[in-house]
Amino acid sequence: MTERVPRVWDVLSASEDATLRAFVGDNRHDVAALLDGLSEEQARRRLVPSRTCLLSIVKHCAYVERVWFQEAVLGHSREVLGIPVDVEDSWQLDDSDTVASVREDFLAAVAESERIAAGLAPDDLAVHPRFGQLTVRWIHAHLVQELARHAGHGDILREQVLGADED
């Protein structure tokens, strides 16, 4: 993973909105970095009984970006977006999924989320089909939580994958 200074250190006395966006941005970076330097086999290696592997974590996080910004904020259906209706299916890898394609898809989803969010204020409302109305502030706070959790899981899996290959 590349060394960098997290954006959160640039917003120590910034607005709530700038702070939330910086934390989301750092977590997005950490999710994308999970795939750095991995082979296709390493990225797909499953170390737990679920569908979770490094590649599926990043694929699921692209789904998350689309659900919260393209579905909840813009109102597009999952069918229109071409993403699974059931969240559990967002972890499913296809034969065509590669380190490069999944990373590119995640970064494209992030870029679209950032484009959408750029014109929004924290109190602007979105509508999630299951949860109803919520604020953009809530979406950013939720993304801090969800992306950090997945990046943390990925860090542990990455350590296990790389450690096993050193033996």
TIRO-2110 file (N, C-alpha, C; in Angstrom, 1 decimal):
// TIRO-2110
0.8, -1.2, 0.0, N, 1, A
0.0, 0.0, 0.0, CA, 1, A
0.9, 1.2, 0.0, C, 1, A
0.4, 2.2, -0.7, N, 2, A
1.2, 3.5, -0.8, CA, 2, A
1.1, 4.3, 0.5, C, 2, A
2.2, 4.9, 0.9, N, 3, A
2.2, 5.8, 2.0, CA, 3, A
1.6, 7.1, 1.7, C, 3, A
0.8, 7.7, 2.5, N, 4, A
0.2, 9.0, 2.3, CA, 4, A
-0.2, 9.6, 3.6, C, 4, A
-0.4, 10.8, 3.6, N, 5, A
-1.0, 11.5, 4.8, CA, 5, A
-2.5, 11.5, 4.6, C, 5, A
-3.2, 10.9, 5.5, N, 6, A
-4.7, 10.8, 5.4, CA, 6, A
-5.3, 12.2, 5.4, C, 6, A
-6.3, 12.4, 4.6, N, 7, A
-7.0, 13.7, 4.5, CA, 7, A
-7.6, 14.2, 5.8, C, 7, A
-7.9, 13.3, 6.7, N, 8, A
-8.5, 13.7, 8.0, CA, 8, A
-7.6, 14.7, 8.8, C, 8, A
-6.3, 14.6, 8.6, N, 9, A
-5.4, 15.5, 9.3, CA, 9, A
-5.5, 16.9, 8.7, C, 9, A
-6.1, 17.1, 7.5, N, 10, A
-6.2, 18.4, 6.9, CA, 10, A
-7.5, 19.1, 7.4, C, 10, A
-8.3, 18.4, 8.2, N, 11, A
-9.6, 19.0, 8.5, CA, 11, A
-9.9, 19.1, 10.0, C, 11, A
-8.8, 19.2, 10.8, N, 12, A
-8.9, 19.2, 12.2, CA, 12, A
-9.8, 20.2, 12.8, C, 12, A
-10.0, 21.4, 12.1, N, 13, A
-10.9, 22.4, 12.6, CA, 13, A
-11.9, 22.8, 11.5, C, 13, A
-12.2, 21.9, 10.6, N, 14, A
-13.1, 22.2, 9.5, CA, 14, A
-14.5, 22.0, 9.9, C, 14, A
-15.4, 22.3, 9.0, N, 15, A
-16.8, 22.1, 9.2, CA, 15, A
-17.1, 20.6, 9.3, C, 15, A
-18.3, 20.3, 9.9, N, 16, A
-18.8, 18.9, 10.0, CA, 16, A
-18.8, 18.2, 8.7, C, 16, A
-19.3, 18.9, 7.6, N, 17, A
-19.4, 18.3, 6.3, CA, 17, A
-18.0, 18.0, 5.7, C, 17, A
-17.1, 18.9, 5.8, N, 18, A
-15.7, 18.7, 5.3, CA, 18, A
-15.1, 17.5, 6.1, C, 18, A
-15.3, 17.5, 7.4, N, 19, A
-14.8, 16.4, 8.2, CA, 19, A
-15.3, 15.0, 7.8, C, 19, A
-16.6, 14.9, 7.7, N, 20, A
-17.2, 13.7, 7.2, CA, 20, A
-16.7, 13.2, 5.9, C, 20, A
-16.7, 14.2, 4.9, N, 21, A
-16.2, 13.9, 3.6, CA, 21, A
-14.8, 13.4, 3.6, C, 21, A
-13.9, 14.0, 4.4, N, 22, A
-12.5, 13.6, 4.5, CA, 22, A
-12.4, 12.1, 5.1, C, 22, A
-13.2, 11.8, 6.1, N, 23, A
-13.2, 10.5, 6.7, CA, 23, A
-13.7, 9.5, 5.6, C, 23, A
-14.7, 9.8, 4.9, N, 24, A
-15.2, 8.9, 3.8, CA, 24, A
-14.1, 8.7, 2.8, C, 24, A
-13.5, 9.8, 2.4, N, 25, A
-12.4, 9.8, 1.4, CA, 25, A
-11.2, 8.9, 1.8, C, 25, A
-10.8, 9.0, 3.1, N, 26, A
-9.8, 8.1, 3.6, CA, 26, A
-10.2, 6.7, 3.6, C, 26, A
-11.4, 6.4, 4.0, N, 27, A
-11.9, 5.0, 4.0, CA, 27, A
-12.0, 4.5, 2.5, C, 27, A
-12.4, 5.3, 1.6, N, 28, A
-12.4, 4.9, 0.2, CA, 28, A
-11.0, 4.5, -0.3, C, 28, A
-10.1, 5.3, 0.1, N, 29, A
-8.7, 5.0, -0.3, CA, 29, A
-8.2, 3.7, 0.3, C, 29, A
-8.6, 3.5, 1.5, N, 30, A
-8.2, 2.2, 2.2, CA, 30, A
-8.8, 1.0, 1.6, C, 30, A
-10.1, 1.1, 1.1, N, 31, A
-10.7, 0.0, 0.5, CA, 31, A
-10.0, -0.3, -0.9, C, 31, A
-9.8, 0.7, -1.7, N, 32, A
-9.1, 0.5, -3.0, CA, 32, A
-7.7, -0.1, -2.8, C, 32, A
-7.0, 0.3, -1.7, N, 33, A
-5.7, -0.1, -1.5, CA, 33, A
-5.6, -1.6, -1.1, C, 33, A
-6.7, -2.2, -0.7, N, 34, A
-6.7, -3.6, -0.3, CA, 34, A
-6.2, -4.5, -1.4, C, 34, A
-6.4, -4.1, -2.7, N, 35, A
-6.0, -4.9, -3.8, CA, 35, A
-4.6, -4.6, -4.3, C, 35, A
-3.9, -3.6, -3.7, N, 36, A
-2.6, -3.2, -4.2, CA, 36, A
-1.6, -4.4, -4.2, C, 36, A
-1.0, -4.7, -5.3, N, 37, A
0.1, -5.7, -5.4, CA, 37, A
-0.4, -7.1, -5.3, C, 37, A
-1.7, -7.4, -5.3, N, 38, A
-2.1, -8.8, -5.2, CA, 38, A
-2.3, -9.5, -6.5, C, 38, A
-2.0, -10.8, -6.5, N, 39, A
-2.3, -11.6, -7.7, CA, 39, A
-3.8, -11.8, -7.7, C, 39, A
-4.3, -12.3, -8.9, N, 40, A
-5.7, -12.7, -9.0, CA, 40, A
-6.1, -13.7, -8.0, C, 40, A
-5.2, -14.7, -7.8, N, 41, A
-5.5, -15.8, -6.8, CA, 41, A
-5.5, -15.2, -5.4, C, 41, A
-4.6, -14.4, -5.0, N, 42, A
-4.6, -13.8, -3.7, CA, 42, A
-5.9, -13.0, -3.4, C, 42, A
-6.3, -12.2, -4.4, N, 43, A
-7.4, -11.4, -4.3, CA, 43, A
-8.7, -12.2, -4.1, C, 43, A
-8.8, -13.4, -4.7, N, 44, A
-10.0, -14.2, -4.6, CA, 44, A
-9.9, -15.2, -3.5, C, 44, A
-8.8, -15.4, -2.8, N, 45, A
-8.6, -16.4, -1.8, CA, 45, A
-9.6, -16.2, -0.7, C, 45, A
-10.4, -17.2, -0.4, N, 46, A
-11.4, -17.2, 0.7, CA, 46, A
-10.8, -17.8, 1.9, C, 46, A
-10.8, -17.1, 3.0, N, 47, A
-10.2, -17.6, 4.3, CA, 47, A
-11.3, -17.8, 5.3, C, 47, A
-12.6, -17.4, 5.0, N, 48, A
-13.7, -17.6, 5.8, CA, 48, A
-14.8, -18.3, 5.1, C, 48, A
-15.8, -18.8, 5.8, N, 49, A
-16.9, -19.6, 5.1, CA, 49, A
-17.8, -18.8, 4.1, C, 49, A
-17.9, -17.5, 4.4, N, 50, A
-18.7, -16.7, 3.6, CA, 50, A
-18.1, -16.4, 2.2, C, 50, A
-18.7, -15.5, 1.4, N, 51, A
-18.2, -15.1, 0.1, CA, 51, A
-17.1, -14.1, 0.2, C, 51, A
-16.7, -13.7, 1.4, N, 52, A
-15.8, -12.7, 1.7, CA, 52, A
-14.4, -13.0, 1.3, C, 52, A
-13.8, -12.2, 0.4, N, 53, A
-12.4, -12.2, 0.1, CA, 53, A
-12.1, -10.8, -0.3, C, 53, A
-10.8, -10.5, -0.5, N, 54, A
-10.4, -9.1, -0.8, CA, 54, A
-11.1, -8.6, -2.0, C, 54, A
-11.2, -9.3, -3.0, N, 55, A
-11.9, -8.9, -4.3, CA, 55, A
-13.4, -8.6, -4.0, C, 55, A
-14.0, -9.5, -3.3, N, 56, A
-15.4, -9.3, -3.1, CA, 56, A
-15.7, -8.1, -2.1, C, 56, A
-14.8, -7.8, -1.2, N, 57, A
-15.0, -6.7, -0.4, CA, 57, A
-15.0, -5.4, -1.2, C, 57, A
-14.1, -5.3, -2.1, N, 58, A
-14.0, -4.1, -3.0, CA, 58, A
-15.2, -4.0, -3.9, C, 58, A
-15.6, -5.2, -4.4, N, 59, A
-16.8, -5.2, -5.3, CA, 59, A
-18.1, -4.8, -4.5, C, 59, A
-18.2, -5.3, -3.3, N, 60, A
-19.4, -4.9, -2.5, CA, 60, A
-19.3, -3.4, -2.2, C, 60, A
-18.2, -2.9, -1.9, N, 61, A
-18.1, -1.4, -1.6, CA, 61, A
-18.5, -0.6, -2.8, C, 61, A
-18.3, -1.0, -4.0, N, 62, A
-18.8, -0.3, -5.2, CA, 62, A
-20.3, -0.3, -5.2, C, 62, A
-20.8, -1.5, -4.9, N, 63, A
-22.3, -1.6, -4.7, CA, 63, A
-22.8, -0.6, -3.7, C, 63, A
-22.2, -0.5, -2.5, N, 64, A
-22.6, 0.4, -1.5, CA, 64, A
-22.6, 1.8, -2.0, C, 64, A
-21.6, 2.2, -2.7, N, 65, A
-21.5, 3.6, -3.2, CA, 65, A
-22.7, 3.8, -4.1, C, 65, A
-23.1, 2.9, -4.9, N, 66, A
-24.2, 3.1, -5.9, CA, 66, A
-25.5, 3.1, -5.1, C, 66, A
-25.7, 2.3, -4.1, N, 67, A
-26.9, 2.2, -3.4, CA, 67, A
-27.2, 3.6, -2.7, C, 67, A
-26.1, 4.1, -2.0, N, 68, A
-26.4, 5.3, -1.2, CA, 68, A
-26.4, 6.6, -2.1, C, 68, A
-25.7, 6.7, -3.2, N, 69, A
-25.8, 7.9, -4.0, CA, 69, A
-26.6, 7.8, -5.2, C, 69, A
-26.5, 6.7, -6.0, N, 70, A
-27.3, 6.7, -7.2, CA, 70, A
-28.7, 6.2, -6.9, C, 70, A
-28.9, 5.3, -6.0, N, 71, A
-30.3, 4.9, -5.6, CA, 71, A
-30.9, 5.8, -4.7, C, 71, A
-30.3, 6.1, -3.5, N, 72, A
-31.0, 6.9, -2.5, CA, 72, A
-31.1, 8.4, -2.8, C, 72, A
-30.0, 8.9, -3.4, N, 73, A
-30.0, 10.3, -3.7, CA, 73, A
-30.7, 10.6, -5.0, C, 73, A
-30.3, 9.9, -6.0, N, 74, A
-30.8, 10.2, -7.4, CA, 74, A
-32.1, 9.5, -7.7, C, 74, A
-32.4, 8.4, -6.9, N, 75, A
-33.7, 7.7, -7.1, CA, 75, A
-33.7, 6.7, -8.2, C, 75, A
-32.6, 6.2, -8.6, N, 76, A
-32.5, 5.2, -9.6, CA, 76, A
-32.7, 3.8, -9.0, C, 76, A
-33.4, 2.9, -9.6, N, 77, A
-33.6, 1.6, -9.1, CA, 77, A
-32.4, 0.8, -9.2, C, 77, A
-32.3, -0.3, -8.4, N, 78, A
-31.1, -1.2, -8.6, CA, 78, A
-31.1, -1.9, -9.9, C, 78, A
-32.3, -2.1, -10.4, N, 79, A
-32.4, -2.8, -11.7, CA, 79, A
-31.8, -1.9, -12.8, C, 79, A
-32.2, -0.6, -12.8, N, 80, A
-31.7, 0.4, -13.7, CA, 80, A
-30.2, 0.5, -13.6, C, 80, A
-29.7, 0.5, -12.4, N, 81, A
-28.2, 0.6, -12.1, CA, 81, A
-27.5, -0.6, -12.5, C, 81, A
-28.2, -1.7, -12.7, N, 82, A
-27.5, -3.0, -13.0, CA, 82, A
-26.8, -3.6, -11.9, C, 82, A
-27.3, -3.3, -10.6, N, 83, A
-26.7, -3.9, -9.4, CA, 83, A
-27.7, -4.9, -8.8, C, 83, A
-27.2, -5.8, -8.0, N, 84, A
-28.1, -6.8, -7.4, CA, 84, A
-29.2, -6.1, -6.5, C, 84, A
-30.4, -6.7, -6.5, N, 85, A
-31.4, -6.2, -5.7, CA, 85, A
-31.1, -6.6, -4.2, C, 85, A
-30.6, -7.8, -4.0, N, 86, A
-30.3, -8.4, -2.7, CA, 86, A
-28.8, -8.0, -2.4, C, 86, A
-28.6, -7.4, -1.3, N, 87, A
-27.2, -7.0, -0.9, CA, 87, A
-26.3, -8.2, -0.8, C, 87, A
-26.8, -9.4, -0.4, N, 88, A
-25.9, -10.5, -0.3, CA, 88, A
-25.3, -10.9, -1.7, C, 88, A
-26.0, -10.6, -2.8, N, 89, A
-25.5, -10.9, -4.1, CA, 89, A
-24.4, -10.0, -4.5, C, 89, A
-24.2, -8.9, -3.8, N, 90, A
-23.2, -7.9, -4.2, CA, 90, A
-21.8, -8.5, -3.8, C, 90, A
-21.7, -9.5, -3.1, N, 91, A
-20.4, -10.2, -2.7, CA, 91, A
-20.0, -11.2, -3.8, C, 91, A
-20.9, -11.6, -4.7, N, 92, A
-20.7, -12.7, -5.6, CA, 92, A
-19.7, -12.2, -6.7, C, 92, A
-18.7, -13.0, -6.9, N, 93, A
-17.7, -12.7, -7.9, CA, 93, A
-18.1, -13.5, -9.2, C, 93, A
-17.8, -12.8, -10.4, N, 94, A
-18.0, -13.5, -11.6, CA, 94, A
-16.6, -13.9, -12.2, C, 94, A
-16.6, -14.7, -13.2, N, 95, A
-15.3, -15.1, -13.8, CA, 95, A
-14.6, -13.9, -14.4, C, 95, A
-15.4, -12.9, -14.8, N, 96, A
-14.8, -11.7, -15.5, CA, 96, A
-14.3, -10.7, -14.5, C, 96, A
-14.5, -10.9, -13.2, N, 97, A
-14.0, -9.9, -12.2, CA, 97, A
-12.5, -10.2, -11.9, C, 97, A
-11.8, -9.1, -12.1, N, 98, A
-10.3, -9.2, -11.9, CA, 98, A
-9.9, -8.0, -10.9, C, 98, A
-8.7, -8.1, -10.5, N, 99, A
-8.2, -7.0, -9.6, CA, 99, A
-8.4, -5.7, -10.3, C, 99, A
-8.0, -5.6, -11.6, N, 100, A
-8.1, -4.4, -12.3, CA, 100, A
-9.5, -3.9, -12.5, C, 100, A
-10.4, -4.9, -13.0, N, 101, A
-11.8, -4.5, -13.3, CA, 101, A
-12.6, -4.1, -12.0, C, 101, A
-12.4, -4.8, -10.9, N, 102, A
-13.1, -4.5, -9.7, CA, 102, A
-12.6, -3.2, -9.1, C, 102, A
-11.3, -2.9, -9.2, N, 103, A
-10.7, -1.7, -8.7, CA, 103, A
-11.3, -0.5, -9.5, C, 103, A
-11.3, -0.7, -10.8, N, 104, A
-11.8, 0.4, -11.7, CA, 104, A
-13.2, 0.7, -11.5, C, 104, A
-14.0, -0.4, -11.3, N, 105, A
-15.4, -0.2, -11.0, CA, 105, A
-15.7, 0.5, -9.7, C, 105, A
-14.9, 0.1, -8.7, N, 106, A
-15.0, 0.8, -7.4, CA, 106, A
-14.7, 2.3, -7.5, C, 106, A
-13.6, 2.6, -8.2, N, 107, A
-13.1, 4.0, -8.4, CA, 107, A
-14.1, 4.8, -9.2, C, 107, A
-14.8, 4.1, -10.2, N, 108, A
-15.8, 4.8, -11.0, CA, 108, A
-17.0, 5.1, -10.1, C, 108, A
-17.4, 4.2, -9.3, N, 109, A
-18.5, 4.4, -8.4, CA, 109, A
-18.2, 5.5, -7.4, C, 109, A
-17.0, 5.5, -6.9, N, 110, A
-16.6, 6.6, -6.0, CA, 110, A
-16.7, 7.9, -6.7, C, 110, A
-16.1, 8.0, -7.9, N, 111, A
-16.1, 9.3, -8.6, CA, 111, A
-17.5, 9.8, -8.9, C, 111, A
-18.4, 8.8, -9.2, N, 112, A
-19.8, 9.2, -9.4, CA, 112, A
-20.5, 9.7, -8.1, C, 112, A
-20.2, 9.0, -7.0, N, 113, A
-20.7, 9.4, -5.7, CA, 113, A
-20.2, 10.8, -5.3, C, 113, A
-18.9, 11.1, -5.5, N, 114, A
-18.3, 12.4, -5.2, CA, 114, A
-19.0, 13.5, -6.1, C, 114, A
-19.2, 13.1, -7.4, N, 115, A
-19.9, 14.1, -8.3, CA, 115, A
-21.3, 14.4, -7.8, C, 115, A
-22.0, 13.4, -7.4, N, 116, A
-23.4, 13.6, -6.9, CA, 116, A
-23.3, 14.4, -5.6, C, 116, A
-22.5, 14.1, -4.7, N, 117, A
-22.4, 14.7, -3.4, CA, 117, A
-21.9, 16.1, -3.4, C, 117, A
-21.1, 16.5, -4.5, N, 118, A
-20.5, 17.8, -4.6, CA, 118, A
-21.6, 18.9, -4.5, C, 118, A
-22.8, 18.6, -5.1, N, 119, A
-23.8, 19.6, -5.1, CA, 119, A
-24.8, 19.5, -4.0, C, 119, A
-24.5, 18.8, -2.9, N, 120, A
-25.4, 18.5, -1.9, CA, 120, A
-24.9, 19.1, -0.5, C, 120, A
-25.9, 19.6, 0.3, N, 121, A
-25.6, 20.1, 1.6, CA, 121, A
-25.9, 18.9, 2.6, C, 121, A
-25.3, 19.0, 3.8, N, 122, A
-25.6, 17.9, 4.8, CA, 122, A
-27.0, 17.7, 5.1, C, 122, A
-27.8, 18.7, 5.1, N, 123, A
-29.3, 18.6, 5.5, CA, 123, A
-30.2, 18.2, 4.3, C, 123, A
-29.6, 18.1, 3.1, N, 124, A
-30.4, 17.7, 1.9, CA, 124, A
-30.9, 16.3, 2.2, C, 124, A
-32.1, 16.0, 1.7, N, 125, A
-32.7, 14.7, 1.9, CA, 125, A
-32.6, 13.7, 0.8, C, 125, A
-32.4, 12.5, 1.1, N, 126, A
-32.4, 11.4, 0.1, CA, 126, A
-33.5, 10.4, 0.6, C, 126, A
-33.9, 9.4, -0.2, N, 127, A
-34.9, 8.4, 0.2, CA, 127, A
-34.3, 7.1, -0.2, C, 127, A
-34.1, 6.3, 0.9, N, 128, A
-33.7, 4.9, 0.7, CA, 128, A
-35.0, 4.1, 0.6, C, 128, A
-35.0, 3.1, -0.3, N, 129, A
-36.3, 2.4, -0.5, CA, 129, A
-36.7, 1.6, 0.7, C, 129, A
-35.8, 1.2, 1.6, N, 130, A
-36.2, 0.4, 2.8, CA, 130, A
-36.3, 1.3, 4.0, C, 130, A
-35.4, 2.3, 4.1, N, 131, A
-35.3, 3.1, 5.4, CA, 131, A
-36.1, 4.4, 5.3, C, 131, A
-36.4, 4.8, 4.1, N, 132, A
-37.2, 6.1, 4.0, CA, 132, A
-36.2, 7.3, 3.9, C, 132, A
-36.7, 8.5, 4.4, N, 133, A
-35.9, 9.7, 4.3, CA, 133, A
-34.7, 9.7, 5.2, C, 133, A
-33.7, 10.2, 4.7, N, 134, A
-32.4, 10.4, 5.5, CA, 134, A
-31.6, 11.5, 4.9, C, 134, A
-30.7, 12.1, 5.7, N, 135, A
-30.0, 13.2, 5.3, CA, 135, A
-28.7, 12.8, 4.6, C, 135, A
-28.1, 13.7, 3.8, N, 136, A
-26.8, 13.4, 3.2, CA, 136, A
-25.8, 13.3, 4.3, C, 136, A
-25.9, 14.0, 5.4, N, 137, A
-25.1, 13.9, 6.6, CA, 137, A
-25.1, 12.4, 7.1, C, 137, A
-26.3, 11.8, 7.2, N, 138, A
-26.4, 10.5, 7.6, CA, 138, A
-25.7, 9.5, 6.7, C, 138, A
-25.9, 9.7, 5.3, N, 139, A
-25.2, 8.9, 4.4, CA, 139, A
-23.7, 8.9, 4.5, C, 139, A
-23.1, 10.1, 4.7, N, 140, A
-21.7, 10.2, 4.9, CA, 140, A
-21.3, 9.5, 6.2, C, 140, A
-22.0, 9.7, 7.3, N, 141, A
-21.7, 9.1, 8.5, CA, 141, A
-21.8, 7.6, 8.4, C, 141, A
-22.8, 7.1, 7.7, N, 142, A
-22.9, 5.6, 7.5, CA, 142, A
-21.8, 5.1, 6.6, C, 142, A
-21.3, 5.8, 5.6, N, 143, A
-20.2, 5.4, 4.8, CA, 143, A
-18.9, 5.3, 5.6, C, 143, A
-18.7, 6.3, 6.5, N, 144, A
-17.6, 6.2, 7.4, CA, 144, A
-17.6, 4.9, 8.1, C, 144, A
-18.7, 4.5, 8.7, N, 145, A
-18.9, 3.3, 9.4, CA, 145, A
-18.7, 2.0, 8.5, C, 145, A
-19.4, 2.0, 7.4, N, 146, A
-19.4, 0.8, 6.6, CA, 146, A
-18.1, 0.6, 5.9, C, 146, A
-17.5, 1.6, 5.3, N, 147, A
-16.3, 1.5, 4.6, CA, 147, A
-15.1, 1.2, 5.6, C, 147, A
-15.1, 1.8, 6.7, N, 148, A
-14.1, 1.5, 7.7, CA, 148, A
-14.2, 0.0, 8.2, C, 148, A
-15.4, -0.5, 8.4, N, 149, A
-15.5, -1.9, 8.8, CA, 149, A
-15.0, -2.8, 7.7, C, 149, A
-15.3, -2.6, 6.4, N, 150, A
-14.9, -3.4, 5.4, CA, 150, A
-13.4, -3.3, 5.1, C, 150, A
-12.8, -2.1, 5.2, N, 151, A
-11.4, -1.9, 5.1, CA, 151, A
-10.7, -2.7, 6.2, C, 151, A
-11.2, -2.6, 7.4, N, 152, A
-10.6, -3.3, 8.5, CA, 152, A
-10.6, -4.9, 8.3, C, 152, A
-11.8, -5.4, 7.9, N, 153, A
-11.8, -6.8, 7.6, CA, 153, A
-10.8, -7.1, 6.5, C, 153, A
-10.7, -6.3, 5.5, N, 154, A
-9.8, -6.5, 4.4, CA, 154, A
-8.3, -6.5, 4.9, C, 154, A
-8.0, -5.6, 5.8, N, 155, A
-6.7, -5.5, 6.3, CA, 155, A
-6.3, -6.8, 7.0, C, 155, A
-7.2, -7.4, 7.7, N, 156, A
-6.9, -8.7, 8.4, CA, 156, A
-6.7, -9.8, 7.3, C, 156, A
-7.7, -9.9, 6.3, N, 157, A
-7.5, -10.9, 5.3, CA, 157, A
-6.3, -10.7, 4.5, C, 157, A
-5.9, -9.4, 4.2, N, 158, A
-4.7, -9.2, 3.4, CA, 158, A
-3.5, -9.6, 4.2, C, 158, A
-3.4, -9.4, 5.5, N, 159, A
-2.3, -9.8, 6.3, CA, 159, A
-2.2, -11.4, 6.3, C, 159, A
-3.3, -12.0, 6.4, N, 160, A
-3.3, -13.5, 6.3, CA, 160, A
-2.9, -14.0, 5.0, C, 160, A
-3.4, -13.4, 3.9, N, 161, A
-3.0, -13.9, 2.5, CA, 161, A
-1.5, -13.7, 2.3, C, 161, A
-1.1, -12.5, 2.6, N, 162, A
0.4, -12.2, 2.4, CA, 162, A
1.3, -13.0, 3.3, C, 162, A
0.8, -13.2, 4.6, N, 163, A
1.6, -14.0, 5.5, CA, 163, A
1.7, -15.4, 5.1, C, 163, A
0.6, -16.0, 4.6, N, 164, A
0.6, -17.4, 4.1, CA, 164, A
1.5, -17.6, 3.0, C, 164, A
1.6, -16.6, 2.1, N, 165, A
2.5, -16.7, 0.9, CA, 165, A
4.0, -16.5, 1.3, C, 165, A
4.3, -16.0, 2.4, N, 166, A
5.7, -15.9, 2.9, CA, 166, A
6.2, -17.2, 3.4, C, 166, A
5.3, -18.0, 3.9, N, 167, A
5.8, -19.3, 4.6, CA, 167, A
6.3, -20.2, 3.6, C, 167, A
END
